[in-house]
Amino acid sequence: MYDVTIIGGGPSGCLLGKNLAKKGFEVAILEEDPEIGQPMCCAGIVGAEGLKEINLDPESWSLRELRGGTFHCPTGETVKLSRGRTEAHVIDRAKFDRDLAEKAVRAGAELKLKNRVRGISRNEKGVTLLVKKRGGSEEVKSRMIVGADGPNSLVARTLDLMKNFSPTIAAQAEVVKKSESRNAHVYLGNDLSKNFFGWAVPTGDIYRVGLGDKNGNVVRKLINFLEDEPSLPEDSRKKIVRLTTGLIPTPGSRKIYGERVILVGDAAGHVKPLTGGGLYLGLSIVEIASEILTKALEGEPTEENLREYRKAVSEKYGKEFKMGARVRRILQKASDDDITEFLKLLTVPEIRDIILKNADFDNHSKLFRELMKNGPSLISAIGTRKLMKYLGWFAKT
């Protein structure tokens, strides 16, 4: 019997497996795919400061350093922001995932590929998984399990941890285009997406171009975007070398712990509400989970002993989730004129200075709190009427 079985061999699952194995626990990681790092729908951007926080060196899997962002208004106008320093890394996701998997195995975790979980049962002694593998099926027993199996988590659904399932559907194309650009591009507008946004990220020889939405044929919307958006590389549709789709979970859509189980990463809904990015947030919370599970496994990993996990995550990231969700709701309700007006505020010197001083790639709430705190001092820059309008948006959400 293992101490912990982790379902899912992505970054969060493998980092947690490494941490627990290093502490002497018997850990199994079950991955349904034949290899780690299968192609996935991910822009692959991770903040430079966030990587330092979780002690990961990007040297071996960073494809491009990003130093700024260009925001595209619905009208076609653009707003650029940059502090002239490295803000984030565009990474090779396959290499990144394999690196974390190798570290988990070296620490002592057992990685089982092509192992698909078909059933889960619990009793007072532990958890039994029915696992389909080459040559048949087997039972895998452990004292507890971790769901690290993505937005549509089988663990969350089977053990009644899924509160609601309303993900954003994302599609991304990799387009052949050599570029020296160090800017990520963000596209906003209701014709493009009523619920999310589009993006274009240079990696060197490839552009990752994608968009997300909750409704409609997102792949078709992406193809139209590639054909119609003049700022993208010419003939982008004809230069696609990979097309992927995926789901972005909604934060707060799952209970993240239960009897002998916790959820991590996308399975837990641990993504930034504003951008949908989950790499930094998922890995940062894994560090919290590692400490909670270490204490719980010294006794019995009951629901009561795992309750601290939710509390610890809320204490560190609760404000981030709430503020990000609030801004996301505002943007979802905004007209194209509102979006354009809002983005043009970034060119107002007083506001631009606050943004450049306080912006944090992985923690957005700090900036929003600072902007609200400085609201009264911005009256002369943007006018009383506009300021009251924006404050009203926040009040209504």
C-alpha positions in Angstrom: 0.0 0.0 0.0 1.3 3.4 -0.9 1.0 6.4 1.4 -0.2 8.6 -1.5 -1.3 7.9 -5.0 -1.4 11.0 -7.2 -3.7 10.8 -10.3 -2.1 12.9 -13.0 1.5 13.4 -14.0 1.4 17.1 -14.9 3.5 19.8 -13.1 1.4 20.0 -9.9 1.2 16.2 -9.5 4.9 15.6 -10.1 6.1 18.5 -7.9 3.9 17.2 -5.1 5.1 13.7 -5.7 8.7 14.8 -5.5 8.2 16.8 -2.3 6.4 13.9 -0.5 8.9 11.2 -1.7 11.8 13.3 -0.4 10.2 13.2 3.0 10.2 9.4 2.9 6.6 8.7 1.9 5.7 5.9 -0.5 4.3 7.8 -3.6 2.8 6.6 -6.8 2.0 8.9 -9.7 -0.5 7.5 -12.3 -0.5 9.1 -15.7 -2.9 7.9 -18.4 -0.8 9.1 -21.4 2.2 7.0 -22.7 4.6 9.9 -22.0 4.9 13.0 -19.9 4.5 16.3 -21.7 1.9 15.5 -24.4 0.9 18.5 -26.5 -1.5 20.7 -24.6 -3.3 24.0 -25.0 -1.1 26.3 -23.0 0.5 29.7 -23.7 3.3 28.6 -21.5 4.0 31.9 -19.7 5.4 31.8 -16.2 6.3 34.9 -14.2 10.0 35.4 -13.5 9.5 36.3 -9.8 7.0 33.4 -9.4 9.6 30.9 -10.6 12.1 32.3 -8.1 9.5 31.9 -5.3 9.0 28.2 -6.0 12.8 27.6 -6.6 12.6 26.7 -10.3 15.4 27.7 -12.6 14.0 28.3 -16.2 17.4 28.0 -18.0 16.8 24.6 -19.5 13.2 25.1 -20.7 12.8 28.9 -21.3 12.3 29.7 -25.0 11.9 33.4 -24.7 12.0 36.1 -22.0 9.1 38.5 -22.1 9.6 42.2 -21.2 6.2 43.8 -21.9 2.7 43.5 -23.1 0.7 44.9 -26.0 -3.1 45.3 -25.4 -5.2 45.4 -28.5 -8.5 47.4 -28.2 -11.6 46.3 -30.1 -11.1 49.4 -32.3 -7.7 48.2 -33.4 -5.7 50.7 -31.3 -2.9 49.3 -29.1 -1.6 50.2 -25.7 1.9 49.0 -24.7 3.4 48.5 -21.2 6.9 47.7 -20.4 9.4 48.2 -17.6 12.4 47.2 -19.7 13.1 44.1 -17.7 12.3 40.4 -17.8 8.7 39.9 -16.5 8.1 36.3 -17.6 9.4 33.3 -19.5 7.7 31.5 -22.4 8.5 27.9 -21.7 8.8 24.6 -23.5 5.9 22.9 -21.7 6.9 19.4 -22.7 10.4 19.8 -21.5 9.2 21.6 -18.3 6.8 18.8 -17.5 9.4 16.1 -18.1 11.9 17.9 -15.9 9.5 17.9 -13.0 8.6 14.2 -13.6 12.3 13.2 -13.6 12.8 15.1 -10.3 9.9 13.2 -8.8 11.3 9.8 -9.9 14.8 10.7 -8.6 13.3 11.6 -5.3 11.7 8.2 -5.0 8.2 8.5 -6.5 7.0 5.6 -8.7 5.7 6.9 -12.0 3.3 4.7 -13.9 2.5 5.6 -17.5 -0.5 4.4 -19.5 -2.4 3.9 -16.2 -6.0 5.2 -16.5 -8.1 5.3 -13.3 -11.6 3.8 -13.9 -13.0 3.6 -10.4 -12.4 5.0 -6.9 -13.6 3.5 -3.6 -12.8 4.6 0.0 -13.1 3.0 3.4 -11.8 3.6 6.9 -8.4 2.1 6.0 -7.7 3.9 2.7 -8.5 4.3 -1.0 -8.6 1.7 -3.7 -8.3 2.7 -7.3 -9.3 0.5 -10.2 -6.7 1.1 -12.9 -6.7 0.1 -16.5 -3.3 -0.6 -18.0 -1.7 -2.6 -20.8 -2.7 -6.2 -20.3 -5.8 -5.7 -18.2 -6.7 -3.9 -14.9 -5.3 -3.9 -11.4 -6.2 -2.4 -8.0 -3.9 0.3 -6.5 -4.3 0.9 -2.8 -3.1 3.8 -0.8 -3.8 5.7 2.4 -5.0 8.7 0.4 -5.1 10.0 -3.1 -4.5 13.4 -4.8 -6.5 14.5 -7.8 -4.0 16.2 -10.2 -6.0 15.1 -13.2 -6.9 18.4 -14.8 -10.0 20.6 -15.2 -12.5 17.8 -15.8 -11.1 15.8 -12.9 -12.3 12.3 -12.5 -11.3 12.4 -8.8 -13.4 15.6 -8.2 -16.4 14.2 -10.1 -16.3 10.7 -8.5 -15.9 11.9 -5.0 -18.5 14.7 -5.2 -16.0 17.5 -4.9 -17.1 19.3 -8.1 -19.5 22.1 -7.2 -20.2 23.2 -10.8 -18.5 22.6 -14.2 -18.5 25.7 -16.4 -15.0 25.9 -17.8 -13.6 28.3 -20.5 -12.9 26.4 -23.7 -9.5 27.3 -25.2 -7.9 26.7 -28.5 -4.4 27.5 -29.6 -2.4 27.3 -32.8 1.3 27.2 -33.2 2.2 29.3 -36.2 5.6 29.3 -37.9 7.0 32.8 -37.7 10.5 33.8 -36.6 10.4 36.8 -34.3 12.7 38.7 -32.0 9.8 40.3 -30.2 9.7 40.1 -26.4 6.1 41.3 -26.0 3.0 39.2 -25.3 -0.1 40.4 -27.1 -3.6 40.4 -25.6 -6.7 40.9 -27.7 -10.0 42.1 -26.2 -13.4 42.6 -27.8 -16.9 41.0 -27.7 -16.7 39.9 -31.4 -13.6 37.9 -30.6 -14.8 36.5 -27.2 -17.5 37.6 -24.8 -16.0 35.7 -21.9 -12.3 35.7 -22.3 -9.6 37.1 -24.7 -7.2 36.2 -27.4 -3.4 36.0 -27.2 -0.3 35.8 -29.3 3.0 34.9 -27.7 6.4 34.7 -29.5 8.7 31.8 -28.7 11.5 32.5 -31.3 10.5 30.4 -34.4 6.9 30.0 -33.4 4.0 32.2 -32.4 1.4 30.6 -30.0 -1.9 32.2 -31.0 -5.0 31.3 -29.1 -8.3 32.4 -27.6 -10.9 31.3 -25.1 -14.6 31.5 -24.7 -17.4 29.7 -22.8 -19.7 29.4 -25.8 -19.6 28.5 -29.5 -17.1 26.8 -31.7 -13.8 28.1 -30.3 -11.7 26.4 -32.9 -13.7 28.1 -35.7 -13.3 31.4 -33.8 -9.6 30.9 -33.6 -9.3 30.2 -37.4 -11.3 33.3 -38.1 -9.0 35.3 -35.8 -5.9 34.0 -37.6 -7.4 35.0 -40.9 -8.7 38.5 -39.9 -6.4 39.9 -37.3 -3.9 42.2 -39.2 -1.3 42.3 -36.4 -0.7 38.5 -36.6 1.9 37.0 -38.9 0.8 37.1 -42.6 -1.0 34.0 -43.8 -1.1 32.6 -40.2 -3.7 30.0 -41.0 -1.5 28.4 -43.7 1.4 28.2 -41.3 -0.2 26.2 -38.4 2.0 23.3 -37.3 -0.1 22.3 -34.2 -3.6 23.0 -33.1 -4.7 22.1 -29.6 -7.7 22.6 -27.4 -8.2 22.5 -23.7 -10.3 23.6 -20.7 -9.6 26.4 -18.2 -11.4 25.7 -14.9 -13.3 28.3 -12.8 -11.7 29.1 -9.5 -13.9 28.1 -6.6 -15.8 25.5 -8.6 -14.6 22.6 -6.5 -14.1 21.6 -2.9 -10.4 21.0 -2.7 -10.3 18.4 0.1 -12.3 15.5 1.5 -11.9 12.2 3.3 -8.5 10.9 2.3 -8.3 13.2 -0.8 -7.1 16.6 -1.9 -7.1 18.3 -5.3 -4.2 20.3 -6.8 -3.6 22.3 -9.9 -6.3 22.6 -12.5 -8.2 19.8 -10.8 -8.6 22.2 -7.8 -9.5 25.2 -10.0 -6.2 26.8 -9.0 -5.9 29.3 -11.9 -5.7 33.1 -12.0 -9.3 34.2 -12.6 -8.3 37.1 -14.8 -6.0 35.3 -17.2 -6.6 31.6 -16.6 -2.9 31.0 -16.0 -2.3 28.1 -13.7 1.3 27.1 -13.7 2.7 29.4 -11.0 -0.5 29.3 -8.9 -0.8 25.5 -9.1 2.9 25.0 -8.2 2.9 27.6 -5.4 -0.1 25.9 -3.8 1.5 22.5 -4.1 4.1 23.8 -1.7 1.3 24.5 0.8 -0.2 21.1 0.1 3.1 19.4 0.8 3.3 20.7 4.3 -0.4 19.9 5.0 -0.1 16.4 3.7 3.1 15.7 5.7 1.3 16.5 8.9 -1.8 14.6 7.9 0.1 11.5 6.9 1.9 11.4 10.3 -1.5 10.4 11.6 -4.5 9.6 9.4 -5.4 11.8 6.3 -9.0 12.2 7.3 -11.2 15.0 6.1 -10.8 16.8 9.5 -7.0 16.6 9.3 -7.0 17.9 5.7 -9.3 20.8 6.4 -6.3 23.0 7.0 -5.5 22.8 3.3 -8.5 24.9 2.3 -7.8 27.4 5.1 -4.1 27.8 4.1 -4.9 28.3 0.4 -7.6 30.9 1.3 -5.2 32.8 3.6 -2.6 33.2 0.9 -4.7 33.5 -2.3 -8.3 34.2 -1.2 -8.0 37.9 -2.0 -6.3 37.2 -5.3 -9.2 34.8 -6.3 -11.9 37.3 -5.3 -10.3 40.4 -6.9 -9.5 38.6 -10.1 -13.0 37.2 -10.4 -14.4 40.7 -9.8 -12.4 42.2 -12.6 -13.2 39.3 -14.9 -17.0 39.8 -14.3 -16.6 43.5 -15.1 -14.9 42.8 -18.4 -17.5 40.2 -19.4 -20.2 42.7 -19.0 -18.3 45.6 -20.7 -19.2 46.9 -24.2 -16.4 47.3 -26.7 -16.5 51.1 -26.1 -16.1 50.4 -22.4 -13.1 48.0 -23.0 -11.4 50.6 -25.3 -12.0 53.4 -22.7 -10.6 51.2 -19.9 -7.5 50.2 -21.9 -6.8 53.8 -22.8 -6.6 54.6 -19.1 -3.3 52.7 -19.2 -1.8 55.7 -21.1 -2.8 58.2 -18.4 0.6 59.1 -16.8 -0.6 58.9 -13.2 -2.2 55.5 -13.8 0.6 54.2 -15.9 3.1 55.1 -13.1 1.0 53.2 -10.5 0.8 50.2 -12.8 4.6 50.1 -13.6 5.4 50.5 -9.9 3.0 47.9 -8.6 2.3 45.4 -11.3 3.1 41.7 -10.5 2.8 39.1 -13.2 1.5 36.5 -10.8 -0.4 38.5 -8.2 -2.9 40.9 -9.7 -4.8 41.9 -6.6 -1.9 44.1 -5.3 -2.2 46.4 -8.3 -6.0 46.6 -8.2 -5.9 47.5 -4.5 -3.3 50.2 -5.1 -5.4 51.7 -7.9 -8.5 51.8 -5.7 -6.5 53.3 -2.8 -5.3 56.0 -5.1 -8.7 56.7 -6.6 -9.3 60.1 -5.1 -5.9 61.4 -6.3 -6.7 60.4 -9.8 -9.7 62.7 -10.1 -7.7 65.4 -11.9 -6.2 62.9 -14.3 -9.4 61.2 -15.5 -12.3 63.3 -14.2 -14.8 62.8 -11.5 -17.5 61.3 -13.8 -15.3 58.6 -15.2 -13.8 57.8 -11.8 -17.3 57.3 -10.3 -18.2 55.2 -13.3 -15.3 52.8 -12.7 -15.9 52.6 -8.9 -19.5 51.9 -9.7 -18.4 48.9 -11.8 -16.6 47.4 -8.8 -19.5 48.2 -6.5 -21.9 46.3 -8.7 -19.8 43.2 -8.9 
